[in-house]
Amino acid sequence: MLRIAAAILLMVSLCAPVLAQTPAATPTQTPVPTVNPDAQNERVQIGLSTDRITITSDFSGADLTIFGAVDNVDPQVSRLGGYDVIVVLEGPASAATVWRRTRVLGVWLNAESMSFVNIPLSYSVATTRVFQDITDQMSYRRLSLGAANIHLEPGDRTENPATIEEFTAALRERKLAAGLYTENVGGVQFLSQTLFRAILRLPADVPVGTHKARAFLFKNGNFVMETSSQLAIVKAGFEQQVYNYAHQYSFLYGLFAVALAMLTGWLGRLIFRRD
């Protein structure tokens, strides 16, 4: 029986199609101006404490520090605390599917589903103050800023609007519950009238790829400008070698996985057999 089962597994692996990995697309966001045409001379610049983070087997998360400066500040506005900065770290984008479960004969089954395109795999936000004290909700929606306002694009816009809203809320809740969409109120602190520092927490399961750090400057509740920088998060060591081999030589990797499973089963049979 063991030999028959092993042969079936090997035949299935040889017949299984090889899946090609598609590169992640850039997140689709509501178009916004980089600089508000009605703004004055203020400008914001940012710099990351590192432009590359490596993930190893013992990676349990990390703190990313982003430093920034506001140029040409109005001293009077600064003294009154009229400047606010919101910093966002947006992960690489990918497609996502949300399922609605239905109870059938006492068993929960996946029934209806909806697909979304170009969804950021992670999204971390840090602010100087609570959101309602910085600007109004309409500005957040226009800028697609914040976990509650980030634009989530469904694959099929012809669906019932109520259904789209329901599945969009479910996707947002799933990301928040998994700790992939986070908000840190007070995570941005002004060190002087012009210099500020933002701290963003990267979870242990932060996705690999190119992340985009964005800083939004507000003056007395009005959007001034946005600037951005990039951060690379990559695997390192043995995990990276296995990852590269699995995607470059997927067929051979599949054969190796089946052979390893057969060897493990055979060794387990020898160790735990009853004479």
N, C-alpha and C positions, 0 to 999 in steps of 0.2 A: 504493500500500500504506500509506503514512504517513497519508493522509487517511482510509482505511478504519479503520485502528487507532485514530485519534483519535476517529472517530465512534462506534466501539464503546465506548471508554472513557467518552465523554460520556453514552451511553445507559445504561451500567451505573450511573454516578453519579446519574442522574436517577431510576433505579428503586430505588436502594438505600434501605432504611428509615433514618430518622433515629433515632439512639439517644439516649434521654434519660438524663441523668446523675442518679443517685440519691444523695442525701446520705448521708455515712458515719454509721453508727450508733455509739452509745457502746459501748466494749468491754464484753463480758460477762465478768465475773470472779466467782469464788467469793465469795459474800457474807461479809464480815468486819466486825467491829465497828470503828467509828472510834476508840473509846476502850475499852480493856480495863477491864471493870467491877471487876476485882480490883486495878487499879493504884492507886498513891498519888496525890499531887498534882502529879506532873511533867506538864508540857505542852510541846509542841514547836510552833514557829512558823517559817515560811519566807518568804523574799522573793526574787524573781528580779531579776537585774541588768538585765533588760529584759523587757517583756511582749509584745514584737513583734519578729520577725526578718524582714527582707525578703530575698528571693532574686532576684538578678540573673544575667545571663549569665556573669559571672566568679565566681560563688559557688563556693567550693571547700571549704566546711565552716566551722564556727565552734565556739568554746567557749562554753558557757553556764555562768555562775557563779550558784550558788544560795546565799544566806546564810540562816542559821537560828539560833535560840536555843532553849535548853531552860530553862523556868521551874521554879522551886521544886525545884532539884536538891538532892540529899543530898550535902553536902561530902565525907563519908567515901567514899561510893560513887564520886563523881567522882574523888577522889584515887587510888583503886584501879583506875580505868579501867573502871568497871562500866557506863557508858552507851555505847551504840552507836547510830548513825543510818545508815539505808539510804535513799538518795534515788533515785527512779525518775522518768524522763521517758517518758511513754507517748504514742505518736502516735495519730492518728485511726484508727478501725477500718474495716475493709472485708472483703468476702468474699474467699476465696482457694481455689484449686483446685490440688491436687497430683496429678500424673500419674505412673504407673509405665510405664516404657518396656519394650517387649518386642522381641526380635530376631526378625524374620520375613524369611526368605529373604535374610539378610545385611543387612537394613535395620532400623534401630531405629525403631519406631513407638510412638506413645502408645496404650496399651491401657486399663488400669484407672485410674480416677480417684476422688478423694474431695474433696468440698467442705467448707469450714469457714466459719463465720459469725462476724462481729464480731471479726476478728483484728486486733490492733494492727499497723499498718504499720511502726512502729519502736518500739524498747523499749531504753532505756539505763539502766544501773544503776551507782551509785557507792556504795561501802561504806567504813566506818571500818577494818574488818579483813577477813580472809578469812571466807567464809560460815560455815564450820564452827566458828569461834571466837565467833560472835555468838549463834546459837541453834540449835535442832535442826531436822532435815529435816522433821519433821511440822509445825512451825510455819510453815516456808516454804511447804509445800504448802497449809496452811490459809489462809494469807494470799495465795496465788498470787503469790509474791514471788521474783523472779529469772528469768533467761532460761530456766533449766532447769525452772522450776516454774510459769511463767505458764500460765493455763488456756487451752487451745485447743479451742474447741467445734466438733465435727463437725456437719455439717448433718443427718446421718442417724444417730441413736444406735442404730438397729436393726442396724447392721453388726456383723460379727464383731469382738469385742473385740481379738483379735490383729491384725486388719486395721487397726482404728482406731489402735492403738498404733503400728503400723508407719508409717502415713501421718502421724501426729502427729509422730513422731521425724523423718521426712523433711522436714516443713514447718519444724520448729525448726532443723534443720541448714541448710536453705536460707537462712533468715533470718540465722543466725550467719555463714554463709559470705559473704553479701552485705554484711555489716557493718551491718545494720539492727537486729540484736539484739546489744548489747555490754554488757560488764561491766568496771568499773574498780575493782579492789580497792585501797583506800587513797585513793580519789578524794574521800572525805569526811574532813576534818581539823578537829579541835577547836582553835580559836584561844585559848580560855580554858576555864574550867570550864563555861561556859554557851553560848558562841558557837561556831559551826562554819561551815565553808565547803565546798561541794561543787562539783566541776567535771565537767561532762558534755560529751563531744565529739559534735557534730552532724555526720553525714557529708554529703558533697556532694550526695547524692541524697535528703536528708531529705524526707519527704512534706510537702506543704503542708496546712494545716488547723489545728485547735485541738488542742494538745498539753496533757497534764495532768502537772504536776509533783507528786509525792507524796513525803512524808518519813515514814519509820517509825522510831519511837523504841523502843529496847529497854533494859531495865535488868536487869543480871545474867542475861541470856539470856531474859528474859520480855518479851513484847510489851506496851508501855504504851499508845501511841496513834498515830494517823495524821493527817496534815494534808495539804492539797493547795492548788495554785494553778494558773492556766492560762497558757499561752503560745501566741500566735498566730504561725504561720509562713505568710507570703504571698509570692506572686510580685510583682515590681515592674517598672516600666518597660515596654519593648516586649513582653517575654514575657507580662506580665500582660494587656496589651491583646489580644494574639493569643489567649491562653487564654480570656478573657471572650467575645471575638467568636466563637470556635469553639464555645462552649457555648450562647451566646444565639442565634446565627444559624448553626446547624450546616448547614442546607441550602445557604445562600449560601457558607459557608466551603468546603463540599465542591465546589461549582462552581468556586470560585476555585482550589482545589488542583488540580483537573483541568486548568483553563485554564493554570495556571502550569506543569504538567508538559508539556502540549502545546507551550507556548512554549519551554520549555527544550529539548525534543527538536528542535524546528524550528531553533532557534539552533545547537544542536550539529551538526545536519546541515549547516547552512551553513558552519560553521567547519571541520569536519573532512571535508567532502566531497572526493572526488577527481575532478578534472576530466580 
